[in-house]
């Protein structure tokens, strides 16, 4: 009996802790309607990673730390970049409620196909994972979670995504996303990306430049080192053609 009571007490405390965590997420999200977050969980994890990397390379703490980010309001970000990101990452952004279930299903089916194909050809490497996350889901992940992937974290991500959609406007979600998304090693946000790659502000980006930045998003660190990639050029052309049809919030 004592063991059962102890177990019930433990489960009770676990449930309380779980509910408090959810309230914490919702509270933080609600505040973002009025306050600009200075950093995200993903940015902080990347900062620690880069500090550790440079410390190991130099044998001591680095005197110069490569990190670039500057907040810009929605009107200070070129509409061409907003259109490019929506066209490339989430063409149903304005319509859906935070989760594009059809895109998730397609990604799930493609991942299963890739895994089966990998097994059939005897490839022992982990097959490439195709994502189906919306802009809202990507923002939720960046705000509160680092890079780990598991079922529990995915559930939390969906909860935060729901909170974002309920508490914030689509324009605010897009603004938060564009200010905190990664565009290279130590390069976060539209302003930092525009300065890093084109030596201009985010408000001055041309449509072709915006398209190139949007295409970089799924693999920013890779494309930062492969700016002359044929895929980057070809895909940028495709996104450039789609941009006029991208709906802005």
Secondary structure as GFF3:
##gff-version 3
##sequence-region A 1 249
A	DSSP	alpha_helix	2	31	.	.	.	ID=ss1
A	DSSP	alpha_helix	41	58	.	.	.	ID=ss2
A	DSSP	three_ten_helix	74	76	.	.	.	ID=ss3
A	DSSP	alpha_helix	79	89	.	.	.	ID=ss4
A	DSSP	alpha_helix	101	120	.	.	.	ID=ss5
A	DSSP	alpha_helix	135	144	.	.	.	ID=ss6
A	DSSP	alpha_helix	151	167	.	.	.	ID=ss7
A	DSSP	alpha_helix	170	180	.	.	.	ID=ss8
A	DSSP	beta_strand	182	184	.	.	.	ID=ss9
A	DSSP	beta_strand	187	188	.	.	.	ID=ss10
A	DSSP	alpha_helix	190	198	.	.	.	ID=ss11
A	DSSP	three_ten_helix	202	204	.	.	.	ID=ss12
A	DSSP	alpha_helix	207	216	.	.	.	ID=ss13
A	DSSP	three_ten_helix	217	219	.	.	.	ID=ss14
A	DSSP	alpha_helix	220	225	.	.	.	ID=ss15
A	DSSP	alpha_helix	230	242	.	.	.	ID=ss16
A	DSSP	three_ten_helix	243	245	.	.	.	ID=ss17
###
